[in-house]
Structure formats: C-alpha cells, structure tokens
Amino acid sequence: MTAIEQHPRHRLDDHLQNPVRFSIVAALDRAGTLGFGEVRDAVEITDSALSKQVSLLEADGYLAVGKSFAGKMPRTSLTLTRQGRRAWRAHLEALREIAGEPTI
C-alpha cells in the first residue's frame, strides 16, 4: 500500500457519503429499530426520498426492513444490520482520523 492509499479518506464508505443515507444510518445506530415515519421525521425528508434511500441501503445489506400490521395499519420498521453497523463505525473512525481526533 502506498502512502496515498493509507490516507483515511480511502476507508470512507461510498454508501455513507450521501448526507441522507448518513443521517438514516446515524439515527438507526442511536435507536436500534425505528419506524419508517420516525426516520422520515428525524431526517426531514419525504416518504418517496426515504423509500429510495432505504432501498439502496437494504440492497447493500446495511439495513433490514420489517413489515407488520397494527390492526389494519401497515407498519414498516428499519433496523441497522451487523454489516451496516460495522460500516458505520469504520466510516466514523475514518472521519475522526481525517479530522485529527483520536479513534475509539
């Protein structure tokens, strides 16, 4: 590995570079599992924008989508997977290195 390849920016996760996906994963890391509406409200985006980003994160294995019913009302839950949590932690570690903060 060359000195250029050792820079922490090379360890940033491409999937988490998008501010909306970054915010979704941050919310799920703090909370564990959240409802679709809770994430939408926390991230302050539309249902369709959240749906698109959730689909991308789910396809990449970063989060799991659960479907259930509360009476006749459909409920969608979002949970960060182990892979997603590992990617999130590695991404944050690289950001901290770039910022000059000690890593955890």
C-alpha positions in Angstrom: 0.0 0.0 0.0 1.4 3.4 -0.9 1.3 6.5 1.3 -1.5 7.9 -0.8 -3.6 4.7 -0.2 -3.1 4.9 3.5 -4.9 8.2 3.9 -8.1 7.6 5.9 -10.3 9.0 3.1 -9.8 5.7 1.3 -11.6 4.0 4.1 -14.7 6.2 3.9 -17.8 4.2 2.9 -19.2 5.2 -0.5 -22.7 4.3 0.6 -22.5 6.6 3.6 -21.1 9.6 1.7 -24.7 10.7 0.8 -26.0 13.0 3.6 -29.4 11.4 3.6 -28.0 7.8 3.9 -25.5 9.1 6.5 -28.4 10.6 8.6 -30.6 7.5 8.3 -27.8 5.2 9.5 -26.9 7.6 12.3 -30.5 7.6 13.5 -30.7 3.8 13.4 -27.3 3.4 15.2 -28.6 5.5 18.1 -32.1 3.9 18.3 -31.7 0.3 17.0 -35.0 0.0 15.3 -37.3 2.8 14.2 -40.5 3.1 12.3 -40.4 4.4 8.7 -42.3 7.6 9.8 -39.9 8.1 12.7 -36.9 8.0 10.4 -38.6 10.2 7.9 -39.4 12.8 10.5 -35.9 12.6 12.1 -34.1 13.0 8.7 -36.7 15.6 7.5 -37.3 14.1 4.0 -40.3 12.9 2.0 -41.7 9.4 2.1 -40.5 8.8 -1.5 -37.0 10.1 -0.9 -36.7 7.9 2.2 -38.0 4.9 0.4 -35.4 5.3 -2.3 -32.5 5.6 0.1 -33.8 2.7 2.3 -34.0 0.5 -0.8 -30.3 1.3 -1.6 -29.2 0.6 1.9 -31.2 -2.6 2.1 -29.8 -3.8 -1.2 -26.3 -3.2 0.1 -27.0 -5.2 3.3 -26.8 -2.1 5.6 -30.3 -2.3 7.0 -33.2 -4.7 7.3 -36.8 -3.7 6.5 -39.6 -5.3 8.5 -43.2 -5.3 7.6 -46.1 -5.8 10.0 -49.6 -4.7 10.8 -51.0 -2.9 13.9 -54.6 -3.8 13.4 -55.3 -2.9 9.8 -52.5 -0.3 9.6 -49.3 -1.4 7.9 -46.1 -0.7 9.8 -42.6 -0.6 8.3 -39.6 -0.9 10.7 -36.0 -0.2 9.8 -33.1 -1.8 11.6 -29.3 -1.4 11.1 -27.7 -4.8 10.3 -24.4 -6.0 11.7 -22.8 -5.2 8.3 -24.3 -1.8 8.4 -23.2 -1.1 11.9 -19.6 -2.2 11.1 -19.6 0.0 8.0 -20.9 2.9 10.1 -18.3 2.5 12.8 -15.5 2.2 10.2 -16.8 5.3 8.4 -16.9 7.3 11.6 -13.4 6.2 12.6 -12.0 7.3 9.2 -13.8 10.7 9.6 -12.3 11.1 13.1 -8.8 10.3 11.7 -9.3 12.9 8.9 -10.4 15.5 11.5 -7.4 14.7 13.7 -9.4 13.2 16.5 -8.3 10.1 18.4 -10.1 7.0 17.2 -12.2 4.9 19.5 
